[in-house]
Amino acid sequence: MAEGPSVCQRIVQVVFEYDTPRIVHIKNKKVGLINRVIQLGIIGYIIGWVFVHKKGYQDFGDIVSSVSTKLKGVAYPNRTDIGDLDRVWDIAGLVVPPQQRDGFFIMTNMIITPDQRTTTCAEAPWIGYNVSCTETDTSNCPAGHVELTGNGMFTGNCANFSSEVQTCEIQGWCPVEQQDNPPSPAVLENAKEFTVLLKNTISFPLFNFTKRNILDDYDPGYLKNCRFNNSDPVDKYCPIIKLDTMVKEANQDFTALAEQGGIIGISITWDCNLDYSSSHCLPKYSFTRLDKADSKVSPGYNFRYARYYRENGTDYRTLIKAYGIRFDVVVSGRAGKFNIIPLTMNIGSGLALLGVATILCDIVVLYLLKKRYFYQEKKYMMVDDDDDLKGYGLLDSTTK
C-alpha cells in the first residue's frame, strides 16, 4: 500500500503553490445589474461625497486668529428710586474690565454699597450661616471667627442690623451690602442699544493668506453707519452689532437677561475656498447663550469689584456687585486649496474601492444563486504540475 506524502512534502506543496485570478464572463442579467448598481453607487460616492462635498482635490489649513472689541454707548437708569445709581453711565463705567481677551463684559444691573470703611457693624443675616444673636446670647458669634461667605471677622458682640433684627458684630468693610437680590427690572436695561465693533484678523499660514472681517473695500461712511443684520445680503457682514441684536439672535430676551446676567457666545466662522478670489472668503456670525438659562441655583453672571478713595485721612470704597452679560468671541474655520497629492490619493482610493463590486458579485454568484455549484466549477480550476517538483527532488516519484 502506497504511503501518503510526508509532512515535509505537504509543506513543500503549500509553499510552492501559486494562485492566479481567472476571468469568467458570466451572462446573467441579475448579476450584471447588481454589478453595475454597485459600481454606480461607488462612483457616485467618490464624485459626490469625496470630491464635491469633502473637496477631496484640496489641501486644508487651520486658522490662526486674533480678536479685539470696541464698545460705544451711553445709558441712563430707567428708574428714579435708586439713589447713587441715578446718573449717566457710559462705556468707562459699564465695561469691566476695559479690555479682556476674546470678549467683553457689559454691566446691566448692580447693587452698590457706597462709603464703606473699615470699622465694626452688624453682619448681613443672609450669608448662609446662623448669625442671629441677642445681647445675652452671643454663642453664634465666637470672637475671631471668619465665615467664608461673610463680610468680616466676628468681634464676639451682638449688633443691630435693623430695628427688628440683631446679628453678630463683625470687623470689616462697613456697612455691609443691604440687598441680596438685584433690582428688578434691571437698572440699565437700555444698554441694549450699545454697539460693539468686532475686529477679527485671521490667517491660514499654510497658504500664506491673511484677511480681516473689516473688508478693504468698505466705504468709511458705510462702516460708520452700518449695523449687523443677518437677513440682509450686505449688512450680514457688518462688524458693528447692537447688543440687543446679538441677544435676539441667540433666542433670548434682553430685558430678562439684563436682570440676572448671563453669557452669550459670538461665533465667527471662516470657511474659505482659496481656489476662488479672496473676496469670496467671508465671515459668518452666529450667536448662542452659553450658560443655562433656567438654572435654579446661582443663576446668571455677576461679580464684585470696588473703587477706592481717601477722604480726610480715612480710606473708603464703593462696593459694586455687577450683574451683566459677558460676550465670548470664538473664531473657527479652515481654508482649502487645490493640491495634486490629495487628488491622486483619492482617485487611487476610489479605483481600489471599485473592487468591492467584484467581491460582492462573487458572493452572489458562488453562494446565493441556484447554479452556484456550476459557477464554482467554472470559477476554480486545479492544475497539478508535480513533474516540475519531482525534477528538483522535492516530491517522491510514487506520490500521487
C-alpha positions as CSV (number, residue, x, y, z in Angstrom):
1,M,0.0,0.0,0.0
2,A,1.5,3.3,-1.0
3,E,2.3,5.7,1.7
4,G,0.9,9.3,1.6
5,P,3.1,12.3,1.3
6,S,5.2,13.2,4.4
7,V,4.7,16.4,6.4
8,C,7.7,17.9,4.8
9,Q,6.3,17.1,1.3
10,R,2.9,18.6,2.3
11,I,4.7,21.8,3.4
12,V,6.6,21.9,0.1
13,Q,3.4,21.6,-1.8
14,V,1.8,24.5,0.0
15,V,4.8,26.7,-0.2
16,F,5.2,26.2,-4.0
17,E,1.6,26.8,-4.9
18,Y,0.5,29.8,-6.8
19,D,-3.0,31.3,-7.3
20,T,-3.9,33.4,-10.2
21,P,-7.2,35.1,-10.9
22,R,-9.4,33.5,-13.6
23,I,-11.7,35.7,-15.7
24,V,-15.1,34.1,-16.1
25,H,-17.5,36.0,-18.3
26,I,-21.0,35.4,-16.9
27,K,-24.0,36.3,-19.0
28,N,-26.6,36.7,-16.2
29,K,-28.9,39.8,-16.1
30,K,-29.4,39.7,-12.4
31,V,-25.7,39.5,-11.6
32,G,-24.9,42.1,-14.3
33,L,-27.4,44.5,-12.8
34,I,-26.1,44.1,-9.3
35,N,-22.6,44.7,-10.5
36,R,-23.5,47.9,-12.4
37,V,-25.6,49.3,-9.5
38,I,-22.8,48.8,-7.0
39,Q,-20.3,50.4,-9.4
40,L,-22.5,53.4,-10.0
41,G,-23.0,53.7,-6.2
42,I,-19.3,53.7,-5.6
43,I,-18.7,56.2,-8.4
44,G,-21.5,58.4,-7.1
45,Y,-19.9,58.3,-3.6
46,I,-16.5,59.2,-5.0
47,I,-17.7,62.1,-7.1
48,G,-20.5,63.4,-4.8
49,W,-19.1,62.9,-1.3
50,V,-15.3,62.8,-1.7
51,F,-14.8,65.4,-4.4
52,V,-17.8,67.7,-4.3
53,H,-18.8,67.7,-0.7
54,K,-15.5,67.0,1.0
55,K,-13.4,68.7,-1.7
56,G,-11.0,65.7,-1.9
57,Y,-9.0,67.6,-4.5
58,Q,-7.8,70.2,-2.0
59,D,-5.3,70.5,0.8
60,F,-6.7,72.2,4.0
61,G,-5.1,74.6,6.5
62,D,-6.1,75.5,10.1
63,I,-6.9,79.1,11.1
64,V,-4.9,81.4,13.4
65,S,-6.9,84.3,14.7
66,S,-6.9,87.4,16.9
67,V,-10.0,89.4,18.2
68,S,-10.4,92.9,19.7
69,T,-13.6,94.7,20.6
70,K,-14.7,98.3,20.9
71,L,-18.0,99.4,22.5
72,K,-19.9,102.6,22.2
73,G,-23.0,103.9,24.0
74,V,-24.5,105.9,26.9
75,A,-27.2,104.6,29.2
76,Y,-29.4,106.3,31.8
77,P,-31.3,104.4,34.5
78,N,-34.9,103.7,33.8
79,R,-35.8,104.2,37.5
80,T,-35.7,107.1,39.9
81,D,-35.7,105.2,43.2
82,I,-32.1,104.0,43.0
83,G,-30.1,106.7,44.9
84,D,-26.5,106.7,43.9
85,L,-27.2,104.7,40.7
86,D,-29.3,107.6,39.3
87,R,-26.7,109.0,36.9
88,V,-25.4,108.8,33.4
89,W,-23.4,105.6,32.7
90,D,-21.0,105.3,29.7
91,I,-18.6,102.7,28.5
92,A,-15.9,103.8,31.0
93,G,-18.2,102.8,33.9
94,L,-20.1,99.8,32.4
95,V,-17.3,97.8,30.6
96,V,-15.4,96.0,33.3
97,P,-12.5,95.4,32.7
98,P,-12.0,97.8,29.7
99,Q,-10.3,95.1,27.7
100,Q,-10.2,91.4,28.0
101,R,-9.1,88.5,25.8
102,D,-11.6,87.4,23.1
103,G,-14.6,89.0,24.6
104,F,-16.1,91.8,26.8
105,F,-18.5,92.3,29.7
106,I,-21.2,94.9,29.9
107,M,-22.8,95.7,33.2
108,T,-26.7,95.9,33.1
109,N,-27.7,95.7,36.7
110,M,-25.9,96.3,40.0
111,I,-26.1,96.6,43.8
112,I,-24.0,99.5,45.1
113,T,-22.9,99.9,48.7
114,P,-21.3,103.4,49.0
115,D,-18.9,104.9,51.5
116,Q,-17.7,101.6,53.1
117,R,-14.8,102.0,55.6
118,T,-13.0,99.6,57.9
119,T,-14.9,99.6,61.2
120,T,-17.4,97.4,63.1
121,C,-21.0,96.7,62.1
122,A,-23.7,94.1,62.1
123,E,-23.3,91.1,59.7
124,A,-25.9,90.5,57.0
125,P,-28.4,87.9,58.0
126,W,-28.5,86.1,54.6
127,I,-24.9,84.9,54.4
128,G,-25.9,81.3,54.8
129,Y,-24.6,81.0,58.4
130,N,-26.7,81.5,61.6
131,V,-25.6,84.9,62.8
132,S,-28.7,85.7,64.9
133,C,-27.9,86.7,68.5
134,T,-29.1,88.8,71.5
135,E,-27.3,90.9,74.0
136,T,-27.4,88.0,76.4
137,D,-26.7,85.2,73.9
138,T,-23.7,85.5,71.6
139,S,-23.0,81.8,71.2
140,N,-23.2,82.1,67.4
141,C,-20.6,84.9,67.4
142,P,-17.3,83.5,68.6
143,A,-14.6,86.2,68.6
144,G,-12.1,85.8,65.8
145,H,-14.2,83.5,63.7
146,V,-14.3,84.3,60.0
147,E,-17.2,82.9,57.9
148,L,-16.2,82.3,54.3
149,T,-19.5,83.6,53.0
150,G,-19.5,86.5,55.4
151,N,-18.1,90.1,55.3
152,G,-15.6,90.2,58.1
153,M,-14.3,88.8,61.4
154,F,-16.6,88.3,64.4
155,T,-15.9,90.5,67.4
156,G,-17.8,88.4,69.9
157,N,-20.5,91.1,70.3
158,C,-24.1,91.4,69.0
159,A,-25.3,94.5,67.0
160,N,-28.5,95.8,65.5
161,F,-28.7,95.1,61.8
162,S,-32.1,96.8,61.7
163,S,-34.7,97.9,64.2
164,E,-36.0,94.3,64.3
165,V,-33.0,92.1,63.6
166,Q,-29.9,91.6,65.6
167,T,-26.8,89.8,64.2
168,C,-23.2,89.1,65.1
169,E,-20.9,92.2,65.0
170,I,-18.0,92.0,62.6
171,Q,-14.8,93.9,61.9
172,G,-14.6,94.7,58.2
173,W,-15.8,97.0,55.5
174,C,-19.0,98.6,56.8
175,P,-21.8,98.9,56.2
176,V,-22.3,95.5,54.5
177,E,-24.4,95.0,51.4
178,Q,-28.1,95.7,52.3
179,Q,-29.5,93.8,49.3
180,D,-29.4,90.1,48.4
181,N,-31.3,90.2,45.1
182,P,-30.6,92.5,42.1
183,P,-33.0,95.3,41.3
184,S,-36.0,94.3,39.1
185,P,-36.3,95.4,36.3
186,A,-32.6,95.9,35.5
187,V,-31.2,99.4,36.3
188,L,-29.5,99.7,32.9
189,E,-31.8,97.8,30.7
190,N,-31.4,100.3,27.9
191,A,-27.7,99.2,27.5
192,K,-29.2,97.0,24.8
193,E,-28.7,100.0,22.4
194,F,-25.0,99.8,22.8
195,T,-22.9,98.7,19.8
196,V,-19.7,96.7,19.6
197,L,-17.2,96.8,16.8
198,L,-15.7,93.3,16.3
199,K,-12.2,93.4,14.8
200,N,-11.1,90.0,13.7
201,T,-7.9,89.2,11.8
202,I,-7.3,85.7,10.6
203,S,-4.6,83.9,8.7
204,F,-4.0,80.5,7.2
205,P,-0.2,80.0,7.5
206,L,-0.2,77.0,5.2
207,F,-1.3,79.2,2.3
208,N,0.3,82.5,3.4
209,F,-3.2,84.0,3.5
210,T,-4.4,86.9,5.8
211,K,-7.7,88.7,6.0
212,R,-9.8,90.9,8.3
213,N,-13.6,90.9,8.9
214,I,-13.4,94.7,8.2
215,L,-13.2,94.4,4.4
216,D,-10.7,96.5,2.5
217,D,-13.4,97.6,0.0
218,Y,-15.7,99.1,2.8
219,D,-16.6,102.7,2.3
220,P,-15.7,104.7,5.5
221,G,-19.2,106.1,5.5
222,Y,-20.8,102.7,5.3
223,L,-18.7,101.3,8.1
224,K,-19.6,104.2,10.4
225,N,-23.4,103.8,9.9
226,C,-23.9,100.1,9.1
227,R,-25.4,97.7,11.7
228,F,-25.3,93.9,11.5
229,N,-28.5,92.4,10.0
230,N,-28.3,88.6,9.5
231,S,-31.2,88.7,6.9
232,D,-29.6,91.4,4.7
233,P,-27.1,90.2,2.0
234,V,-24.8,93.1,2.6
235,D,-25.3,94.0,6.3
236,K,-24.8,90.4,7.5
237,Y,-21.1,91.1,7.1
238,C,-21.1,94.4,9.0
239,P,-18.8,94.1,12.0
240,I,-20.8,96.7,14.1
241,I,-23.5,94.9,16.1
242,K,-26.1,96.1,18.6
243,L,-26.1,94.1,21.9
244,D,-29.8,93.6,21.6
245,T,-29.4,92.1,18.2
246,M,-26.9,89.6,19.4
247,V,-29.2,88.6,22.3
248,K,-32.2,88.2,20.0
249,E,-30.1,86.1,17.5
250,A,-29.4,83.8,20.5
251,N,-33.2,83.5,21.0
252,Q,-33.0,85.4,24.3
253,D,-34.9,88.4,25.8
254,F,-32.5,91.3,26.7
255,T,-34.8,92.5,29.5
256,A,-34.8,89.2,31.3
257,L,-31.1,88.6,30.6
258,A,-30.1,92.0,31.9
259,E,-31.6,91.4,35.3
260,Q,-29.5,88.4,36.5
261,G,-26.9,88.4,33.8
262,G,-25.6,85.7,31.5
263,I,-23.1,84.6,28.9
264,I,-23.6,84.9,25.2
265,G,-21.2,83.3,22.7
266,I,-20.3,85.1,19.5
267,S,-19.1,82.6,16.8
268,I,-17.2,83.9,13.8
269,T,-16.7,81.1,11.2
270,W,-14.4,81.4,8.2
271,D,-14.9,78.6,5.5
272,C,-12.7,79.7,2.6
273,N,-12.1,78.1,-0.8
274,L,-8.9,79.7,-1.9
275,D,-9.3,78.3,-5.4
276,Y,-11.5,81.4,-5.9
277,S,-10.8,85.1,-5.3
278,S,-10.1,86.2,-1.7
279,S,-13.3,88.3,-1.9
280,H,-15.3,85.1,-1.6
281,C,-13.6,84.4,1.8
282,L,-16.2,86.0,4.2
283,P,-17.0,85.6,7.9
284,K,-20.3,84.1,9.2
285,Y,-21.6,85.3,12.5
286,S,-23.8,83.3,14.8
287,F,-24.9,83.7,18.5
288,T,-25.9,81.4,21.3
289,R,-26.4,81.5,25.0
290,L,-23.6,79.6,26.8
291,D,-24.9,79.5,30.4
292,K,-28.0,77.6,31.5
293,A,-31.0,80.0,31.3
294,D,-33.3,78.1,33.7
295,S,-30.7,77.4,36.4
296,K,-32.3,77.3,39.9
297,V,-29.0,77.7,41.8
298,S,-26.7,80.6,41.3
299,P,-28.3,81.8,38.0
300,G,-26.9,84.4,35.7
301,Y,-23.5,86.1,35.8
302,N,-22.2,88.5,38.5
303,F,-19.1,89.6,40.3
304,R,-18.0,92.3,42.8
305,Y,-15.4,95.0,42.4
306,A,-14.6,98.1,44.4
307,R,-13.5,101.7,43.8
308,Y,-11.3,103.1,46.5
309,Y,-10.7,106.7,47.6
310,R,-9.4,108.6,50.6
311,E,-11.1,111.4,52.4
312,N,-9.9,113.3,55.5
313,G,-7.2,110.6,56.1
314,T,-9.7,107.7,56.1
315,D,-9.8,105.0,53.3
316,Y,-13.2,104.5,51.8
317,R,-14.5,102.4,49.0
318,T,-17.7,101.9,46.9
319,L,-18.5,98.2,46.5
320,I,-20.3,97.3,43.3
321,K,-21.9,93.9,42.8
322,A,-22.1,93.9,39.0
323,Y,-24.7,91.9,37.0
324,G,-24.4,91.8,33.3
325,I,-23.7,90.0,30.1
326,R,-20.4,88.5,29.2
327,F,-19.8,88.1,25.5
328,D,-17.3,85.4,24.5
329,V,-15.9,85.5,20.9
330,V,-14.9,82.2,19.4
331,V,-13.3,82.1,15.9
332,S,-13.1,78.9,13.9
333,G,-12.6,77.9,10.3
334,R,-10.4,76.3,7.7
335,A,-9.2,77.0,4.1
336,G,-8.8,74.7,1.2
337,K,-6.8,75.0,-2.0
338,F,-6.1,72.6,-4.9
339,N,-3.3,70.2,-4.5
340,I,-2.4,67.3,-6.8
341,I,-1.4,65.0,-3.9
342,P,-4.8,64.6,-2.2
343,L,-6.4,64.5,-5.7
344,T,-4.3,61.5,-6.8
345,M,-4.7,59.7,-3.5
346,N,-8.4,60.0,-3.5
347,I,-8.6,58.8,-7.2
348,G,-6.5,55.8,-6.3
349,S,-8.6,55.0,-3.3
350,G,-11.7,55.3,-5.4
351,L,-10.4,52.9,-8.0
352,A,-9.5,50.4,-5.3
353,L,-12.9,50.8,-3.9
354,L,-14.4,49.6,-7.2
355,G,-13.0,46.2,-6.4
356,V,-15.8,45.9,-3.8
357,A,-18.3,45.4,-6.6
358,T,-16.4,42.3,-7.8
359,I,-16.2,40.8,-4.3
360,L,-19.9,41.3,-3.7
361,C,-20.9,39.8,-7.1
362,D,-18.6,36.8,-6.5
363,I,-20.5,36.2,-3.2
364,V,-23.8,36.3,-5.1
365,V,-22.7,34.0,-7.9
366,L,-20.8,31.4,-5.9
367,Y,-23.0,31.2,-2.8
368,L,-26.5,32.6,-3.4
369,L,-27.6,31.7,-7.0
370,K,-29.3,28.3,-7.8
371,K,-26.5,27.5,-10.2
372,R,-23.8,28.3,-7.7
373,Y,-22.2,24.8,-8.0
374,F,-22.0,25.2,-11.8
375,Y,-20.3,28.6,-11.4
376,Q,-17.9,27.3,-8.8
377,E,-16.7,24.6,-11.3
378,K,-16.1,27.3,-13.9
379,K,-14.5,29.7,-11.4
380,Y,-12.0,27.4,-9.9
381,M,-9.5,25.2,-11.8
382,M,-6.9,23.0,-10.2
383,V,-3.7,22.5,-12.2
384,D,-1.2,19.9,-10.9
385,D,2.4,20.1,-12.2
386,D,4.1,17.6,-9.9
387,D,6.7,16.7,-12.6
388,D,8.4,20.1,-12.0
389,L,8.7,19.4,-8.3
390,K,9.9,15.8,-8.9
391,G,12.6,17.1,-11.1
392,Y,14.1,19.0,-8.2
393,G,13.7,16.0,-5.8
394,L,11.0,17.8,-3.8
395,L,8.4,15.0,-4.3
396,D,8.8,11.2,-4.3
397,S,8.1,9.7,-7.7
398,T,5.5,7.4,-6.1
399,T,3.5,10.2,-4.6
400,K,0.2,10.9,-6.4
